[in-house]
């Protein structure tokens, strides 16, 4: 195996470790680290822990120490540039330099302005050989939300839709349970668990009374719930208040009594009106960015779906298609009518995966 093949294999291991951190690191990025000798012998490995705890590099150094391994002269394979600032934890670049490693292979530079190349500079200044770019595409995919928030101030928004093959999300009478299969619903919960927040609208709350928490897969945390509710119509006894997690309701207006009742139920209320008397969705997303929300998972009705798409706030669409033909029903979005196909929103396929009897389609907005 050549050195480049060995590097690729060890970076792939680091990326696998980063995937294990998908559900726990928010608001921090998902990072994996492998420390190995030049011959490929792995000395230590680890991934980022929940916020305030050790980063991937520290976990890998601790793992090597627990195995009684000497890391001097070794190479660290890290999926994101080692941090250079004192945050909840100390600078990882300094820890690697102090451990007397010889080389660091980094998948991508950190988009965080507090780091952004400074960690690489400090490693080089300490005499370590530094290489950047191996595995970058995968590392970016793992941290799409973190990158988006750091570069734009907005979270990465993924819109989940379950529909029949002819694009209907419910019958005309509103019945929708269950169009897709149990395996598809379980997969959808895994995407919920990955997100920092789940977003829905008041229409879904009043019609379905959902909990919108993670139940069908194991998780160590529940994402926050965001409700778009212009007139504060959310019932204080709604099922969404049952899970232990933050509930943020964005509104445009509402009587004091409703505000008091929802606050007593545990909701955090934010007035974010636009000139039309609705919730300003752009301002909402900017506020979520300030709250360090990296990824938003949308499960809403066709009207809010359309509003988010028309506002240019959706990055990705996650659609589960069931092998059913419903005919007349409720569509995925209330877009249109368009006057020309050139006005259609264009997407790029990411993947198409069978999930049980259904198909999962992922596409990004161009």
C-alpha positions as CSV (number, residue, x, y, z in Angstrom):
1,X,0.0,0.0,0.0
2,X,1.5,3.4,-1.0
3,X,1.6,6.3,1.3
4,X,-1.2,8.0,-0.4
5,X,-3.4,4.9,-0.2
6,X,-2.5,4.6,3.5
7,X,-3.4,8.2,4.1
8,X,-6.7,7.7,2.3
9,X,-7.5,4.6,4.4
10,X,-6.7,6.3,7.7
11,X,-8.7,9.5,6.7
12,X,-11.7,7.2,5.8
13,X,-11.4,5.8,9.4
14,X,-11.5,9.4,10.8
15,X,-14.5,10.2,8.7
16,X,-16.3,7.1,10.0
17,X,-15.6,8.3,13.5
18,X,-17.0,11.7,12.6
19,X,-20.2,10.1,11.5
20,X,-20.5,8.5,14.9
21,X,-20.8,12.1,16.3
22,X,-23.7,13.1,14.0
23,X,-26.2,13.2,16.8
24,X,-24.3,14.6,19.7
25,X,-22.0,17.5,18.9
26,X,-24.4,20.4,18.2
27,X,-23.6,23.3,17.9
28,X,-20.1,22.1,17.3
29,X,-19.0,20.3,14.1
30,X,-18.8,16.5,13.8
31,X,-15.1,15.7,13.7
32,X,-13.1,12.4,13.8
33,X,-9.4,11.9,14.5
34,X,-7.1,8.9,14.0
35,X,-3.4,9.0,15.2
36,X,-1.2,6.5,13.5
37,X,2.5,5.7,12.9
38,X,4.0,6.1,9.4
39,X,3.5,2.3,8.9
40,X,-0.2,2.7,9.5
41,X,-0.3,1.3,13.0
42,X,-3.2,3.0,14.8
43,X,-2.3,4.5,18.2
44,X,-5.5,6.3,19.1
45,X,-8.8,7.4,17.8
46,X,-11.8,9.5,18.8
47,X,-14.6,11.8,17.8
48,X,-15.9,15.1,19.2
49,X,-18.0,14.8,22.3
50,X,-21.1,16.9,23.3
51,X,-20.5,20.7,23.6
52,X,-18.2,21.6,26.4
53,X,-16.5,18.2,26.3
54,X,-13.4,17.0,24.5
55,X,-12.8,17.5,20.8
56,X,-11.8,14.6,18.5
57,X,-8.0,15.3,18.7
58,X,-8.1,15.2,22.5
59,X,-10.1,12.0,22.5
60,X,-7.6,10.4,20.2
61,X,-4.7,11.5,22.3
62,X,-6.4,10.1,25.4
63,X,-7.1,6.9,23.6
64,X,-3.5,6.5,22.7
65,X,-2.4,7.2,26.3
66,X,-4.9,4.6,27.6
67,X,-3.3,2.1,25.3
68,X,0.2,3.0,26.5
69,X,1.2,4.2,23.0
70,X,3.9,6.8,22.3
71,X,2.5,9.3,19.7
72,X,5.8,11.2,19.2
73,X,6.6,11.3,15.4
74,X,3.1,10.0,14.5
75,X,0.5,11.5,12.1
76,X,-2.9,12.7,13.1
77,X,-5.7,12.4,10.5
78,X,-8.4,15.0,11.4
79,X,-11.6,15.7,9.4
80,X,-11.6,19.4,10.3
81,X,-8.8,21.9,11.0
82,X,-7.8,21.6,14.7
83,X,-9.2,24.6,16.6
84,X,-6.8,27.4,17.7
85,X,-9.0,29.3,20.1
86,X,-10.0,29.0,23.8
87,X,-13.7,28.2,23.8
88,X,-15.5,25.7,26.0
89,X,-12.2,23.7,25.6
90,X,-8.6,24.5,24.9
91,X,-6.9,24.8,21.5
92,X,-6.5,21.4,19.8
93,X,-3.6,22.5,17.6
94,X,-1.5,23.2,20.7
95,X,-2.4,19.8,22.2
96,X,-1.1,18.1,19.0
97,X,2.0,20.2,18.9
98,X,2.8,19.5,22.6
99,X,2.3,15.8,21.9
100,X,5.3,16.0,19.5
101,X,3.4,14.6,16.5
102,X,5.3,15.0,13.2
103,X,2.5,15.4,10.7
104,X,-1.2,16.4,10.6
105,X,-3.5,15.5,7.6
106,X,-6.6,17.7,7.6
107,X,-9.7,17.1,5.5
108,X,-10.8,20.8,5.4
109,X,-10.1,24.2,6.8
110,X,-12.4,25.3,9.6
111,X,-15.0,27.9,8.3
112,X,-15.3,29.4,11.8
113,X,-13.8,32.9,11.6
114,X,-12.2,32.3,15.0
115,X,-10.1,29.5,13.5
116,X,-10.1,29.7,9.7
117,X,-6.5,28.8,9.0
118,X,-5.0,29.9,12.3
119,X,-4.9,26.3,13.6
120,X,-2.9,25.2,10.5
121,X,-0.5,28.1,10.9
122,X,0.2,27.3,14.5
123,X,0.8,23.7,13.7
124,X,3.3,24.7,10.9
125,X,4.9,27.2,13.2
126,X,5.5,24.4,15.8
127,X,7.3,22.4,13.1
128,X,4.6,19.9,12.1
129,X,4.1,19.0,8.5
130,X,0.5,19.9,7.6
131,X,-1.5,18.7,4.5
132,X,-5.1,19.8,3.8
133,X,-7.8,18.5,1.4
134,X,-7.9,14.7,1.7
135,X,-11.5,13.7,2.2
136,X,-12.8,17.3,2.0
137,X,-16.0,16.5,0.1
138,X,-17.1,14.0,2.7
139,X,-16.1,16.2,5.6
140,X,-18.1,19.1,4.1
141,X,-21.2,16.8,3.7
142,X,-21.0,15.8,7.4
143,X,-20.9,19.4,8.5
144,X,-23.1,21.2,5.9
145,X,-25.0,22.9,8.7
146,X,-22.0,24.1,10.6
147,X,-20.4,25.4,7.4
148,X,-23.6,27.2,6.4
149,X,-24.0,28.9,9.8
150,X,-20.4,30.0,9.9
151,X,-20.4,31.4,6.4
152,X,-23.9,32.9,6.2
153,X,-25.2,33.1,9.7
154,X,-28.2,30.9,8.7
155,X,-28.8,27.3,9.5
156,X,-28.9,24.6,6.8
157,X,-32.6,23.8,6.1
158,X,-33.7,20.3,5.1
159,X,-37.3,19.9,4.2
160,X,-38.8,16.4,4.8
161,X,-41.9,15.3,2.9
162,X,-43.7,11.9,2.8
163,X,-45.8,11.5,-0.3
164,X,-47.5,9.1,-2.7
165,X,-45.9,8.4,-6.0
166,X,-48.1,11.0,-7.6
167,X,-46.9,13.6,-5.1
168,X,-49.8,13.7,-2.6
169,X,-49.0,14.1,1.1
170,X,-52.6,13.5,2.3
171,X,-56.1,12.9,1.1
172,X,-58.3,15.9,0.5
173,X,-59.9,15.2,4.0
174,X,-56.5,15.5,5.6
175,X,-55.8,11.8,6.3
176,X,-52.1,11.0,5.9
177,X,-51.3,8.3,8.5
178,X,-49.6,6.4,7.1
179,X,-48.7,7.0,3.4
180,X,-45.1,5.7,3.9
181,X,-43.9,2.6,5.7
182,X,-42.6,2.1,9.2
183,X,-39.0,1.8,7.9
184,X,-39.3,5.2,6.1
185,X,-40.7,6.7,9.3
186,X,-37.9,5.3,11.3
187,X,-35.4,6.7,8.8
188,X,-37.1,10.0,9.0
189,X,-36.6,10.0,12.8
190,X,-32.9,9.4,12.3
191,X,-32.8,12.6,10.2
192,X,-34.8,14.4,12.9
193,X,-32.2,13.2,15.5
194,X,-29.4,14.6,13.4
195,X,-30.9,18.1,13.3
196,X,-30.5,20.8,15.9
197,X,-34.2,21.9,15.5
198,X,-37.4,20.5,14.0
199,X,-39.6,23.2,12.4
200,X,-43.3,23.0,11.8
201,X,-46.3,25.3,11.3
202,X,-49.5,26.0,13.2
203,X,-51.5,24.2,10.5
204,X,-49.7,20.9,11.3
205,X,-50.0,21.5,15.0
206,X,-53.8,22.1,14.9
207,X,-54.6,19.3,12.4
208,X,-52.3,16.5,13.5
209,X,-51.4,17.4,17.1
210,X,-47.9,15.8,16.6
211,X,-45.1,15.5,19.2
212,X,-42.4,15.9,16.5
213,X,-39.7,14.4,18.7
214,X,-37.3,11.5,18.1
215,X,-38.9,8.2,19.2
216,X,-38.1,5.5,16.6
217,X,-34.3,5.6,16.9
218,X,-32.1,5.9,19.9
219,X,-30.9,9.4,20.8
220,X,-29.1,11.1,23.6
221,X,-30.8,14.4,23.0
222,X,-34.0,15.8,21.5
223,X,-33.7,18.6,19.0
224,X,-35.5,21.9,19.8
225,X,-38.9,22.4,18.3
226,X,-39.7,25.6,16.3
227,X,-43.3,26.5,15.6
228,X,-44.3,29.1,13.1
229,X,-47.6,30.4,14.6
230,X,-48.5,34.0,13.4
231,X,-51.5,34.5,15.7
232,X,-50.4,32.3,18.7
233,X,-53.0,29.6,18.1
234,X,-50.9,26.8,19.6
235,X,-53.0,25.1,22.3
236,X,-51.1,25.1,25.7
237,X,-52.1,21.4,26.0
238,X,-50.7,20.4,22.6
239,X,-48.7,17.1,22.4
240,X,-45.6,19.0,21.3
241,X,-45.1,20.1,25.0
242,X,-44.7,16.5,26.2
243,X,-41.1,15.9,25.3
244,X,-38.3,17.5,27.3
245,X,-36.7,20.0,24.9
246,X,-36.9,23.7,24.1
247,X,-40.0,24.8,22.3
248,X,-39.6,28.1,20.4
249,X,-42.8,29.7,19.0
250,X,-42.4,32.5,16.5
251,X,-45.4,34.8,16.0
252,X,-46.6,38.0,14.5
253,X,-49.3,38.9,17.0
254,X,-51.2,37.5,19.9
255,X,-53.2,38.4,22.9
256,X,-51.5,38.6,26.2
257,X,-53.6,35.8,27.6
258,X,-52.4,33.4,24.9
259,X,-48.8,34.5,25.5
260,X,-49.1,33.9,29.2
261,X,-50.7,30.4,28.7
262,X,-48.0,29.3,26.2
263,X,-45.2,30.6,28.4
264,X,-46.6,28.7,31.3
265,X,-46.7,25.6,29.1
266,X,-42.9,26.0,28.6
267,X,-42.8,27.8,25.2
268,X,-40.3,30.6,24.5
269,X,-42.1,33.2,22.4
270,X,-40.5,35.5,19.8
271,X,-42.4,38.2,17.9
272,X,-41.0,38.3,14.4
273,X,-43.7,40.0,12.2
274,X,-43.4,40.9,8.6
275,X,-45.4,43.7,6.9
276,X,-48.1,41.3,5.9
277,X,-48.8,40.3,9.5
278,X,-47.1,36.9,9.1
279,X,-43.9,35.5,10.6
280,X,-40.8,36.9,8.9
281,X,-39.2,33.6,7.9
282,X,-35.8,35.2,7.0
283,X,-35.6,36.9,10.4
284,X,-36.6,33.6,12.0
285,X,-33.8,31.8,10.4
286,X,-31.3,34.6,11.3
287,X,-32.5,34.2,14.9
288,X,-31.9,30.5,14.8
289,X,-28.4,31.1,13.5
290,X,-27.8,33.4,16.5
291,X,-29.0,30.5,18.7
292,X,-26.3,28.3,17.2
293,X,-28.7,26.1,15.3
294,X,-26.7,24.4,12.5
295,X,-29.4,22.2,10.9
296,X,-33.2,22.7,10.7
297,X,-35.4,19.7,9.8
298,X,-38.7,21.0,8.4
299,X,-41.9,18.9,8.7
300,X,-44.7,21.2,7.8
301,X,-47.7,21.5,5.5
302,X,-47.8,22.5,1.8
303,X,-48.3,26.2,2.6
304,X,-45.3,26.7,4.9
305,X,-43.2,24.5,2.7
306,X,-44.0,26.8,-0.2
307,X,-43.3,29.9,1.8
308,X,-39.9,28.6,2.9
309,X,-39.0,27.6,-0.7
310,X,-40.1,31.0,-2.1
311,X,-38.1,32.8,0.5
312,X,-35.0,30.9,-0.7
313,X,-34.4,29.4,2.8
314,X,-34.4,25.7,1.9
315,X,-31.1,24.0,1.1
316,X,-32.3,20.4,0.6
317,X,-35.4,18.4,0.1
318,X,-35.8,14.9,1.6
319,X,-38.7,13.1,0.1
320,X,-40.0,9.6,0.9
321,X,-42.2,8.3,-1.9
322,X,-44.6,5.4,-1.3
323,X,-45.7,3.1,-4.1
324,X,-49.3,4.5,-4.0
325,X,-51.4,6.5,-6.4
326,X,-53.8,8.7,-4.5
327,X,-55.2,10.9,-7.2
328,X,-56.6,14.1,-5.8
329,X,-55.1,15.1,-2.5
330,X,-52.8,17.6,-0.9
331,X,-49.6,18.3,-2.7
332,X,-46.1,18.7,-1.3
333,X,-46.0,22.5,-1.7
334,X,-48.5,25.3,-2.6
335,X,-46.1,26.7,-5.2
336,X,-47.4,28.3,-8.4
337,X,-49.2,28.4,-10.6
338,X,-46.2,29.2,-12.8
339,X,-46.4,30.9,-16.2
340,X,-43.3,29.1,-17.5
341,X,-41.2,26.1,-16.7
342,X,-38.2,28.4,-16.5
343,X,-39.7,29.7,-13.2
344,X,-39.6,26.3,-11.6
345,X,-37.2,25.7,-8.7
346,X,-34.3,23.6,-10.0
347,X,-32.7,20.9,-7.8
348,X,-29.7,18.6,-8.1
349,X,-30.1,14.9,-7.1
350,X,-27.9,13.8,-4.1
351,X,-29.0,10.2,-3.7
352,X,-31.9,7.9,-4.3
353,X,-32.2,5.1,-1.8
354,X,-34.8,2.3,-1.2
355,X,-36.1,2.4,2.3
356,X,-38.4,-0.7,2.9
357,X,-41.0,-0.5,0.2
358,X,-40.5,3.2,-0.3
359,X,-37.9,5.4,-2.0
360,X,-35.9,8.1,-0.3
361,X,-35.0,11.0,-2.6
362,X,-32.5,13.7,-1.6
363,X,-32.1,16.8,-3.7
364,X,-30.4,20.1,-3.2
365,X,-31.7,23.5,-4.4
366,X,-29.4,24.9,-7.0
